[in-house]
Amino acid sequence: MHRLLTSIIILNLAFAGTIFAQSDLPLLNEAALPLISAPSFAELLELPFVSAKGQWIAADGVLRVVDIPKEKHIPVLHHKVGLASAVIELEFRWDGTGSFLVGCDSDKHVGRVVINAKGLSIAEDSVKPSHTIAQLPLAVKQGEWHKLRVEWKGDQMAARLDGRELRAQHSFLATEKVRSWLAASHLVKVRKLKIRGRTASTKS
């Protein structure tokens, strides 16, 4: 019995290690991309980050999202670096209902990863409203930190949320980008943000 319990524990630890390792594996960009930004969130954000809508308050290692009702728009944080290929990693949690998004723009929206309590989706923005091209139903709980990785490369976009993966392909996703962005409902927090990528001039 003791040997059986020991074997079960070892297998569980090995399985947990495998899940953790897989969560850090590349989705689209097999070669490591240069680190562009890794803010500490210990102090106010500076360029190339710009609060486009709402307030994004950095303190004590956490970025807190505050809605401004008179703007009549979900809070949006721009990162004004155009990345032809990108890896965006972060952890987020929400303490209320709503959504969390990671996207990229040219002179208009190009593509986005959308997360709400019912799951994960990827959309492209060649039409209005944006066109959902891939969906993954899953429960995304409030009051818990969730690990997210978003990548794009060429005409593809992919996301991994808490170990679950979703990929999509559309010609419009290959549009040249001028920035990436985060958008979130009120009562969302973000931490451990890292942005890696290559600009159009260095994508090769």
Secondary structure, DSSP 4 states (H G I P E B T S, - for coil): -HHHHHHHHHHHHHHHHHHHHHHTS-SS--SPPPEEE---SSS---TTEEEEESEEEEETTEEEEE--GGG-S--EEEE----SEEEEEEEEEESSS-EEEEEEESSSEEEEEEEETTEEEEEE-SSSS-EEEEEEE----TTS-EEEEEEEETTEEEEEETTEEEEEE-GGGGSPPSEEEEEE-TTEEEEEEEEEEE-GGG--
